[in-house]
Amino acid sequence: MPTVSQTIAGAMPGPPEAAADPGRVRRDMEKARFLVRLCAPFYLVFICSLRSYLETVPFAGVLEPSLYRSAHQVLWYINALLTGLLFFHLITRVPLRRLLWFFYAMTVLLLPVAYVWLTGQKLFLEYHHGEPWKILADIFTFVVTAPHNHPVILDGGVAMAGLGVMAFFYTRRPWRGVLMSLAIFSAVNFFAVLWLGPNDLPQSVMSVPSSMTLQPFLASLHILVTTVIVTVWVAAAGLFSKDARAWALSAAAGALAWVVFAVYSLHSGYFTAAFDATVCGLVAFSCVTLAVRILFRAAGTRGSPYAAAIFTALLAVQLLILGPVFLKEQERFTYPVSAYTWGLTREPFSEIRLDAPRVDSGLRLPRPESGRSGAPPPEGGRQ
């Protein structure tokens, strides 16, 4: 006769199908992880775009967003994050694909917006500028000496502390956590300095001749930087490992097309500034690189589809930013239509800005033209 325990066990319902098939559970979890990773870049672009809009419209007093101001700011945030995560990868040896969830952590970008909303202030952020001692003071005092940049202490501080703690969590070594905090501090402040500007811009460390005003110039510069950083990311993630030779030959053909485009456009007089010809040649580089890689694929050299998808998306962004520059119509996409019209009639733009920020320290803020939020140059300024 069966025992009492056997009778009770036989009367109980069996395990569910999912529990009886651990392989199915693992597959479902892997699908969920893949979906999270796939959506991460889109969320990153969304949150950066939202921060750009809130920073320049409701809380800075600019009439409405424009292509180049938004592109400049969004690419700034993306470049800073990708550089910081590259440092995280080097310090902790965690694979980059496992760091994509950090893209969702970029929600901290909304902290300065929440702060100025609660305190009723304006959000008018600036690059570090001035004499070298002033730039160093702003950096090493965590912008205490730059009152208009105080709100960024929030998201910057959370990023430093959070990535440092996570580096310690992954490695269990305190010194790696400290090193990660120092790395993200260095990366953010590197991008917070206006190293290159157009046409003797006094707020930039160096200047080059260009037909572009500040916002399209910075957007063009940042898409060039983004291309370099994304390429390093793809290589570090191992997406070139199966077809490195095909990509190398494709990039060589693209580089040749880049040089030919830049030299010809300068020699023919289409562009008069080397910077303009160089950044526009980036599109020629990407187009030829992808075209040659497609030919390799048609010839049977296969590789990661993710690499091709990433560079195709990057080419679309390059066309969006550099297309108007190539057509010499970038200024029509630089400022809102109403502001652009006022600039053409040489009316003072200060008339259509909301309350300008005021600081009690006596620090003279630069003209809106020099800031990250941007504005049309006033009368007598560079057109």
Secondary structure, DSSP 4 states (H G I P E B T S, - for coil): ---HHHHHHHHSPPPPHHHH-HHHHHHHHHHHHHHHHHHHHHHHHHHHHHHHHHHHTTTT--SS--HHHHHHHHHHHHHHHHHHHHHHHHHH---GGGGGGGGGGGGGGGHHHHHHHHHT-------B-SSHHHHHHHHHTTTTT-GGGTTHHHHHHHHHHHHHHHHHHHH--HHHHHHHHHHHHHHHHHHTB--EEESS-TTSSEEE--SS-HHHHHHHHHHHHHHHHHHHHHHHTTTTTTSHHHHHHHHHHHHHHHHHHHHHHHHTTS-SSHHHHHHHHHHHHHHHHHHHHHHHHHTT----HHHHHHHHHHHHHHHHHHHHHHTT-GGGGTS-HHHHHHHHTT--GGGGS-PPP--TT-PPPPPGGGSSS-----TTS--
